[in-house]
Amino acid sequence: MVTSDAETIPPEMCPTTDGMPMLGLGTWENEDPEQCAESVRTALETGYRHIDTAQAYGNEDAVGDGIAAADVDREEIFLATKVWIDNLEHDDVLETTRESLDRLGVDYVDLLYVHWPSRTYDAEETLSAFSELYDEGLIERIGVSNFQPEQLEVAVDVCDVPIFANQVELHPLLPQEELREACENYDIEVVGYSPLARGQVIDQPEIKEVAAKHDASEAQVSLAWAREKGVTAIPKATSEAHIADNWESLTLELEQEDLTKIDAIDETSREVDPDFAPWN
């Protein structure tokens, strides 16, 4: 069982946006099955209620095992997965999503994303399949990931079901102002992956200063900054200590001068930049 002080922070302390908890557990590169299952179980028993995975991560089975092992009802968990770019033709979406549900051991997911607008992605064909899955009750919400404003515009136009969220890399070194504004205009939630810039935020002097001021960790400062921007953060964590530290970010209230200091960081870093990304 989890023994960290984070146990004292109940799940209801985590703010939600339209039913989605604004702090979740990311599982990208959490590939060891036992470790992945244990980190999911630990997170849920710490208080997390948002778990994020993807077909491409190769760990949906392990995520499902962690959910099954946790003493938390499925109905309390916001579970998201993503359809990989090889599987975005209409019939492939239907088939591989059902396979994802089988691997996860669930009857539905709360949010299903188009992982990237690339390779087999066709807005009308792909999103019509997502709408079918929604109508069948296999998915509760439709999301997209790594979409730029121009891809968002098309998706919103052609999808029969409202686009709920756009998941993108987002952190103090890549604040994505233009994209956040576009999402706000379309009433789309923003979910930030790699919210710690894969550890790069730890070395930022401005974040260190804010962390010292509040007697908090640099990770907590970055996660609190994202929350203040209205962004749902899904940091990856595997150890109990990191899972607890991230969860404790919910108690950190940044002041306007803190946000101004962080916003003034002039270093830019994009950690995830494949050739097939829409911005390349």
C-alpha positions in Angstrom: 0.0 0.0 0.0 1.0 3.6 -0.6 2.4 5.2 2.6 3.4 8.7 1.4 1.9 11.9 2.8 0.2 12.2 -0.6 -2.3 9.7 0.8 -3.8 12.6 2.7 -4.8 14.4 -0.5 -8.1 13.0 -1.5 -9.1 12.5 -5.2 -11.7 15.2 -4.9 -9.0 17.8 -4.4 -8.0 17.3 -8.0 -9.9 19.8 -10.2 -11.8 18.5 -13.2 -12.8 19.9 -16.5 -16.0 18.4 -17.9 -15.4 15.2 -15.9 -11.7 14.9 -16.7 -9.3 15.1 -13.7 -6.7 17.8 -14.4 -3.8 15.7 -13.1 -3.2 12.2 -14.5 -0.6 9.5 -14.9 1.1 9.2 -18.2 2.5 5.8 -19.2 4.6 6.6 -22.3 7.8 4.6 -22.2 6.6 2.6 -19.1 7.2 -0.6 -21.0 8.1 -3.1 -18.2 4.8 -4.9 -17.6 5.2 -5.4 -13.9 6.5 -1.9 -13.3 3.7 -0.3 -15.4 1.0 -2.3 -13.6 2.5 -1.4 -10.2 2.8 2.3 -11.1 -0.9 2.4 -12.2 -2.0 0.7 -9.1 0.1 3.0 -6.9 -1.2 6.1 -8.6 -4.8 5.1 -8.3 -4.4 4.2 -4.6 -2.6 7.5 -4.1 -5.6 9.4 -5.4 -5.1 9.7 -9.2 -8.2 9.1 -11.2 -6.9 9.8 -14.7 -4.8 7.2 -16.5 -3.4 7.8 -20.0 -2.0 5.1 -22.4 -1.9 4.4 -26.1 -1.8 1.5 -28.6 1.8 2.5 -29.5 3.0 2.3 -25.9 2.6 -1.5 -25.9 1.4 -1.4 -22.3 -2.4 -1.5 -22.5 -2.4 -5.0 -20.9 -0.2 -3.8 -18.1 -2.3 -0.7 -17.6 -5.4 -2.9 -17.4 -3.7 -5.1 -14.8 -2.9 -2.1 -12.7 -6.5 -0.9 -12.8 -7.7 -4.4 -11.9 -5.3 -4.6 -9.0 -6.2 -1.2 -7.5 -8.9 -0.8 -4.9 -10.7 1.7 -7.0 -14.0 1.2 -8.9 -13.7 1.4 -12.7 -16.4 4.0 -12.8 -14.2 6.4 -10.8 -11.4 6.2 -13.3 -11.0 8.4 -16.3 -9.2 6.2 -18.8 -7.8 7.3 -22.1 -6.0 5.6 -24.9 -5.0 6.5 -28.5 -5.3 4.9 -31.9 -1.9 4.7 -33.7 -1.2 6.2 -37.1 -1.1 2.8 -38.8 -4.7 2.1 -37.7 -6.6 5.2 -38.6 -8.5 3.9 -41.7 -12.2 3.5 -40.8 -12.4 -0.2 -40.3 -9.0 -0.4 -38.6 -10.1 2.2 -36.0 -13.1 0.0 -35.2 -11.1 -3.2 -35.0 -8.1 -2.0 -33.1 -10.1 0.0 -30.6 -12.0 -3.1 -29.6 -8.6 -4.8 -29.3 -7.5 -2.0 -27.0 -10.6 -2.5 -24.8 -9.8 -6.2 -24.6 -6.2 -5.5 -23.6 -7.3 -2.9 -21.0 -10.0 -5.3 -19.7 -12.7 -2.7 -19.8 -16.0 -2.2 -21.6 -15.3 1.4 -22.6 -12.7 4.2 -22.4 -13.5 7.6 -21.3 -11.5 9.3 -24.0 -10.2 7.9 -27.3 -7.6 10.0 -29.2 -6.3 10.1 -32.8 -2.7 9.8 -31.8 -1.3 11.9 -34.7 -2.8 13.4 -37.8 -0.5 11.3 -40.0 0.0 8.3 -42.2 -3.4 6.6 -42.5 -5.3 9.6 -41.0 -8.2 11.0 -43.1 -10.3 13.4 -41.2 -13.7 12.2 -42.5 -13.0 8.5 -42.6 -11.1 8.3 -39.3 -13.5 10.5 -37.3 -16.6 8.8 -38.7 -15.3 5.6 -37.2 -14.7 7.4 -33.9 -18.3 8.6 -34.0 -19.5 5.1 -34.5 -17.6 3.9 -31.5 -19.1 6.8 -29.5 -22.6 5.9 -30.7 -22.0 2.3 -29.6 -21.0 3.4 -26.1 -17.4 2.0 -26.5 -15.9 5.5 -26.0 -17.3 8.4 -23.9 -15.4 11.2 -25.6 -13.5 11.8 -28.8 -10.0 13.4 -28.7 -7.2 14.3 -31.0 -3.5 14.5 -30.2 -0.7 16.6 -31.7 -3.1 18.6 -33.9 -2.2 22.1 -35.0 -4.9 24.8 -35.4 -5.5 23.9 -39.1 -6.1 20.2 -38.3 -8.3 21.1 -35.4 -10.5 23.3 -37.7 -11.1 20.4 -40.1 -11.7 17.9 -37.3 -14.3 20.1 -35.7 -16.0 20.6 -39.0 -16.3 17.0 -40.1 -16.8 15.1 -36.8 -20.4 14.4 -35.8 -19.4 14.4 -32.1 -17.7 17.4 -30.4 -13.9 17.1 -30.1 -13.3 17.0 -26.4 -9.6 17.4 -26.1 -6.3 17.9 -27.9 -3.3 16.3 -26.3 0.0 18.0 -27.1 3.4 18.5 -25.6 3.1 21.4 -23.2 5.4 22.7 -20.5 7.1 26.0 -19.5 9.6 25.6 -22.3 6.8 25.0 -24.8 3.8 26.9 -23.6 1.8 26.6 -26.9 0.0 29.9 -26.5 -1.4 29.9 -30.1 -2.6 26.4 -29.9 -4.2 26.9 -26.5 -6.0 29.9 -27.9 -7.3 27.9 -30.8 -8.5 25.1 -28.5 -10.3 27.7 -26.4 -12.0 29.1 -29.5 -13.2 25.6 -30.3 -14.2 24.8 -26.7 -11.6 21.9 -26.7 -9.7 21.0 -23.6 -5.9 20.9 -23.6 -4.1 17.9 -22.2 -0.3 18.4 -21.8 2.1 15.5 -22.2 5.7 15.7 -21.1 4.7 18.5 -18.8 8.1 18.4 -17.1 9.9 18.6 -20.5 11.4 15.2 -19.8 13.2 16.6 -16.8 14.4 19.8 -18.5 12.3 22.1 -16.3 14.2 20.9 -13.2 17.3 22.9 -14.3 15.5 26.2 -15.1 16.6 28.9 -12.7 13.2 30.6 -12.7 11.5 27.4 -11.7 14.1 26.7 -9.1 13.4 30.1 -7.6 9.7 29.6 -7.4 10.2 26.1 -6.0 12.5 27.4 -3.3 10.0 30.2 -2.4 7.2 27.7 -1.9 9.3 24.9 -0.4 8.1 22.7 -3.3 9.8 20.6 -6.0 10.5 21.9 -9.4 8.1 19.3 -10.8 5.3 20.5 -8.6 5.9 24.0 -9.8 5.7 23.0 -13.4 2.5 21.0 -12.8 0.9 23.8 -10.8 1.8 26.3 -13.7 0.0 24.0 -16.2 -3.0 23.9 -14.0 -3.1 27.7 -13.7 -3.1 27.8 -17.5 -6.2 25.5 -17.6 -4.1 22.6 -18.9 -4.6 19.0 -17.8 -1.1 17.5 -17.1 -0.3 13.8 -17.4 3.3 13.4 -16.2 4.9 10.0 -16.4 6.1 8.6 -13.1 7.1 5.1 -12.2 8.4 5.3 -8.6 6.1 5.7 -5.6 8.1 8.8 -4.7 7.6 10.6 -8.0 4.0 9.6 -8.2 3.4 11.1 -4.7 5.5 14.2 -5.5 3.5 15.0 -8.6 0.2 14.4 -6.7 1.2 16.8 -4.0 1.4 19.5 -6.7 -2.4 19.9 -6.1 -1.7 21.7 -2.9 0.6 24.3 -4.5 -1.0 27.6 -5.3 1.2 29.8 -7.4 1.0 33.6 -7.2 0.8 35.9 -10.2 4.4 36.9 -9.8 5.4 33.3 -9.9 3.5 32.8 -13.2 5.0 35.9 -14.6 8.5 34.7 -13.8 7.9 31.3 -15.4 6.2 32.8 -18.4 9.3 35.0 -19.0 11.6 32.0 -19.5 13.1 32.6 -22.9 14.4 29.0 -23.6 12.3 26.9 -25.9 12.5 23.1 -26.1 10.4 20.6 -28.0 11.1 17.1 -26.7 8.9 15.1 -29.1 9.5 16.0 -32.8 9.0 13.1 -35.2 9.4 13.6 -39.0 5.7 12.9 -39.5 4.5 15.6 -37.0 2.2 18.1 -38.7 4.5 21.0 -37.9 7.4 19.4 -39.9 
